[in-house]
Amino acid sequence: MALSTEPGLSAAIGGGSGSVSKSRDGQAASMPTRAFVPDPYLDLARYQADADLLTLSFGPQHPSTHGVFRAVLYLDGEIVVKAVPYVGYLHRGVEKLCEKLSYSNVTPILDKNDYVSPMCNEQAANLAFEKLLGIEVPLRAKFLRTLLAEMQRVASHLLWLGTFAIDLGGALGGGTSVFMYCFRERELILDLFEELTGCRFHYNTHCIGGNRHDIPAGWPKLVHETLGTIDARLDDYLGMLEHPIFVDRTRGIGTLDAELALELGLAGPLARASGIDHDLRRDAPYHIYDQLDVRVACESGGDCWSRYKVRLDEMRESIRLARLLVDNVPAGPISASKPLTNVTQFKITTGQTYVAIESPRGELGTWVIAGGKGTSPLRMKIRPPSLHALAAVPYLFPRYTLSDAVAILGSLDPIMGEADR
């Protein structure tokens, strides 16, 4: 089977001629230039495809492929020469389904896209609907949405950190210790969500115009206690993960430069770990982020270690923001809409819009075109950050070992429910 390199592959896997990122003031910020060193493993002309290379199907039935992701790897021994990713095994046709649902019935369907941070899916969709309807969400609901988004970010990163430790295998007793600790802390946040919404996973709490559920008595105190506990335990994770095996398996592995990250449309922690100082909470604020000083975590290494550090710093920042928000939620209504008595209550006959939020995985966007009878979207498109993350696989896997490929994929934090809607 003849193999060929893609355009720009050398820059993607070895460094390229340099890269540029945007600073907070919008000015170009140059990044260090890394000289590309030709790698004999990547000279595909030297191989006899039928004799020298082993073709390995990595996933979809593999615990480290995060659900149902599959990549065909071409190996020279343990070294990945070429990687071809495939998605499509979980496809549920959510965007097409939304065209048959009323606007108010879309929210619970989208909960299942990024099933690690369902509230973010709800917010992204309802913000788009509210923009088309011209609905102004009450201030109390904006505070509550922002608070829940930051708590959801902590819960999502905890799950990522725990599963990432298991992906790395030999470190820390197989990574099981970190995994169990992270799930222990995540359960504390799910307890808070259950206290608020009655559900632990798929909440259906955000709605057009605001929120369905208001803060129960005593809940702010529980938020402080929980976030204080998690904040203190993050120091334990640092102590456990600054471990020679963990460091060796992440530092310098899966390097992604800023130029390639921008070309692939990467956002969120992946982009910020490559030195791109961009966060929608600060640079295109929604809810009440324009009233907050969001301290954006950035690293310049672009490797698995940098992606780990960015997410750990983001957890600390989200905890700080959530503790600030829960003490300042103003009085007032939680929704600008009347209680839902008919699923076809909202009608939008014309117009289109795109709204994006900063989910735990990056820019989560919703593009809606209204029309038809007006009770359902004429067309709806989700911009999933996980799908863009998986686009980096052909550039990040080559020249690393098969075990490194597991670490690289884990550092991307893909959620297949949103990649494969």
Secondary structure as UniProt FT lines:
FT   TURN            7..8
FT   HELIX           9..14
FT   TURN            16..17
FT   STRAND          20..22
FT   TURN            24..25
FT   STRAND          28..30
FT   HELIX           40..42
FT   HELIX           44..46
FT   TURN            49..52
FT   STRAND          54..58
FT   HELIX           63..65
FT   TURN            66..68
FT   STRAND          70..76
FT   TURN            77..78
FT   STRAND          79..86
FT   HELIX           94..98
FT   TURN            99..100
FT   HELIX           103..110
FT   TURN            111..113
FT   TURN            115..116
FT   HELIX           118..133
FT   HELIX           139..167
FT   TURN            168..170
FT   HELIX           171..174
FT   HELIX           176..197
FT   STRAND          206..207
FT   TURN            208..209
FT   STRAND          210..211
FT   TURN            217..218
FT   HELIX           219..241
FT   HELIX           244..250
FT   TURN            251..252
FT   HELIX           258..263
FT   TURN            264..265
FT   HELIX           268..272
FT   TURN            273..275
FT   HELIX           280..283
FT   TURN            287..288
FT   HELIX           289..291
FT   HELIX           304..326
FT   TURN            343..344
FT   STRAND          352..359
FT   TURN            360..361
FT   STRAND          362..369
FT   TURN            372..373
FT   STRAND          379..383
FT   HELIX           385..390
FT   TURN            391..392
FT   HELIX           393..396
FT   TURN            398..399
FT   HELIX           402..412
FT   HELIX           416..419
//
